[in-house]
Amino acid sequence: MDKKTIGLFGEDLADNYLTKKGYQIIARNYRIGHLEIDLIASKSNHYFLFEIKTRSNKLATLSSPINQQQQKRLKKAAVLYAASNNLNFDLIHFDLLLIIVERENKKIIIKHYADIF
């Protein structure tokens, strides 16, 4: 699988995982100009902006999942999203889903990191 196919597969897995956990999916790959939010969901009157990282290596780690530049872009996208949807920015959370696809074991591991910044 190429990088794009793995990423789309991971987004499908994330969508299913979050739906089973009680989140309502609002948007995938939401674009505001050149900015993008991988997945937007809501739960208990809060909004969650998810960065999704899919890896095909069982040794995948999160030593540096989102750098400062990515954080700035995601925060800017969140501000614009909140403003365009009349949302209270204090109700927005930034979460990360790390999805590890172990092809040799046919195993999928999903790790949810809440409030990453």
HELIX and SHEET records of a PDB file:
HELIX    1   1 LYS A    3  LYS A   20  1                                  18    
HELIX    2   2 GLN A   68  SER A   84  1                                  17    
HELIX    3   3 PHE A   89  LEU A   91  5                                   3    
SHEET    1   A 5 GLN A  24  ILE A  32  0                                        
SHEET    2   A 5 LEU A  35  LYS A  43 -1                                        
SHEET    3   A 5 HIS A  46  ARG A  55 -1                                        
SHEET    4   A 5 ILE A  92  GLU A 102  1                                        
SHEET    5   A 5 LYS A 107  TYR A 113 -1                                        
END                                                                             
